[in-house]
Amino acid sequence: MRRKITESEEKPDFADLPDLTEQQKQFVFGILNGLTATDAYKAAYDCSNSGNNTIWVEASRLKNHPSVSLWLSAARKAELGATKRTLEQHIRRLDRLQELCIGTGNMGAAVQAEQLIGKASGHYTEQFRDMTADPAQLLREIANIAPDLANKLAEDNGIAWSITEH
């Protein structure tokens, strides 16, 4: 879960952070430069004899390692590294999440991931019905739910309308 950093929060003192191995540092800097955890892990470690699932699990473990997660958190608080995720990174991550959902049988989440991929790719457009052209029609629809509110809105906005017209 992400949280907003407020002005009152102090920037971290990196000297107080735990020491990292060279490979852990490479991993952290890879993530800060916009790589996924898996790609950062591949850049920092020899994965020539590892399968994709093993790499993914190890990358996840390393990202959640106490020392590494402290460094990542401190770097984000200090606004270091890549702060934007590209559309390609976003879609790639949704693809991976969708695969995991299908693998675990969570089809509802898999469908939701597919919808989000479609939205991010521009395949969906939001449609809104503009009802402001006919305020009386809008008031009639509101009156179906809350007649007193419809009369109050009409009165407050100087619209000659009453519930009896409904």
C-alpha positions in Angstrom: 0.0 0.0 0.0 1.3 3.4 -0.9 0.9 6.5 1.2 1.3 10.1 0.6 4.5 11.7 1.9 3.7 15.0 3.6 6.0 18.0 3.9 6.6 17.4 7.6 8.2 14.0 7.1 12.0 14.2 7.1 14.0 12.8 4.3 15.8 9.6 5.4 19.4 9.5 6.6 21.0 6.8 4.4 23.9 6.4 6.9 21.4 4.9 9.4 20.3 2.1 6.9 21.7 -1.4 7.1 24.5 -2.5 4.9 23.7 -4.3 1.7 25.7 -6.7 -0.4 26.8 -5.5 -3.8 24.1 -7.7 -5.4 21.4 -6.3 -3.1 22.6 -2.8 -4.0 22.4 -3.6 -7.7 18.9 -5.0 -7.2 17.8 -1.8 -5.3 19.2 0.5 -8.0 17.6 -1.6 -10.7 14.2 -1.1 -9.1 14.8 2.6 -8.6 15.7 2.9 -12.3 12.3 1.4 -13.3 13.0 -2.3 -13.6 10.6 -4.8 -12.3 11.8 -6.8 -9.3 12.3 -9.8 -11.6 14.3 -7.8 -14.1 16.3 -6.2 -11.3 17.0 -9.6 -9.8 18.2 -10.9 -13.2 20.5 -7.9 -13.6 22.0 -8.4 -10.1 22.3 -12.2 -9.9 23.4 -15.0 -12.1 20.1 -16.6 -13.2 21.5 -18.8 -16.0 20.4 -22.0 -14.2 17.1 -20.7 -12.8 13.6 -21.1 -14.1 11.3 -18.1 -14.4 9.2 -19.1 -11.4 12.3 -19.5 -9.3 13.6 -16.1 -10.4 10.2 -14.5 -9.6 10.0 -16.1 -6.1 13.6 -15.0 -5.3 13.0 -11.5 -6.6 9.9 -11.2 -4.5 11.8 -12.5 -1.4 14.6 -10.1 -1.9 12.3 -7.1 -2.4 10.7 -8.0 0.9 14.0 -8.7 2.7 14.1 -6.3 5.7 17.3 -4.5 4.7 16.3 -4.2 1.0 12.8 -3.0 1.8 14.2 -0.3 4.2 16.5 0.9 1.4 13.7 1.0 -1.1 11.4 2.8 1.3 14.1 5.4 2.2 14.9 5.9 -1.5 11.2 6.5 -2.3 10.9 8.9 0.6 13.9 10.8 -0.7 12.3 10.8 -4.2 15.2 8.9 -5.7 14.9 6.8 -8.9 12.3 6.4 -11.4 9.0 7.7 -10.1 6.9 7.0 -13.2 5.9 3.6 -14.5 5.6 3.5 -18.2 2.5 2.1 -19.9 4.5 -0.8 -21.1 5.7 -1.6 -17.5 2.1 -1.2 -16.3 0.7 -3.6 -18.9 3.6 -6.1 -18.4 2.9 -6.2 -14.7 -0.8 -6.6 -15.2 -0.1 -9.5 -17.6 2.0 -11.2 -14.9 -0.6 -10.7 -12.2 -3.2 -12.1 -14.6 -1.1 -15.2 -15.1 -0.8 -15.7 -11.4 -4.5 -15.3 -10.9 -5.2 -17.9 -13.6 -2.6 -20.2 -12.0 -4.3 -20.0 -8.7 -7.8 -20.3 -10.1 -8.8 -16.8 -9.2 -10.7 -16.1 -12.4 -12.5 -13.0 -11.1 -9.2 -11.3 -10.5 -7.8 -12.6 -13.8 -10.8 -11.0 -15.7 -10.3 -7.8 -13.8 -6.7 -7.7 -14.8 -7.7 -8.2 -18.4 -10.2 -5.3 -18.1 -7.4 -3.1 -16.7 -5.1 -4.1 -19.5 -7.8 -3.1 -22.0 -8.4 0.2 -20.3 -4.7 1.0 -20.1 -4.4 0.1 -23.8 -7.2 2.4 -24.8 -9.8 -0.3 -25.7 -12.5 1.1 -23.4 -14.0 4.6 -23.3 -16.0 5.9 -20.5 -19.5 7.2 -21.6 -21.4 9.7 -19.7 -24.9 10.9 -20.3 -25.1 14.7 -20.1 -28.4 15.6 -18.6 -27.7 19.3 -17.9 -29.4 20.3 -21.2 -32.8 19.6 -19.6 -32.8 20.4 -15.9 -36.5 19.4 -15.6 -35.7 15.9 -16.8 -32.8 15.7 -14.3 -35.2 16.9 -11.5 -37.8 14.3 -12.6 -35.2 11.5 -12.3 -34.0 12.8 -8.9 -37.7 13.0 -7.8 -38.0 9.3 -8.4 -35.5 8.7 -5.7 -35.8 11.8 -3.4 -38.8 14.1 -4.1 -37.8 16.6 -1.4 -34.3 16.9 -2.8 -35.7 17.5 -6.3 -37.9 20.4 -5.0 -35.0 21.8 -3.0 -32.6 21.7 -6.0 -35.3 23.4 -8.2 -35.9 26.1 -5.6 -32.1 26.7 -4.9 -31.4 27.0 -8.6 -34.4 29.2 -9.6 -36.0 26.5 -11.7 -39.8 26.7 -12.0 -40.6 23.1 -11.2 -42.5 21.3 -8.5 -43.1 17.7 -7.6 -46.6 18.0 -9.0 -45.1 18.3 -12.5 -43.5 14.8 -11.9 
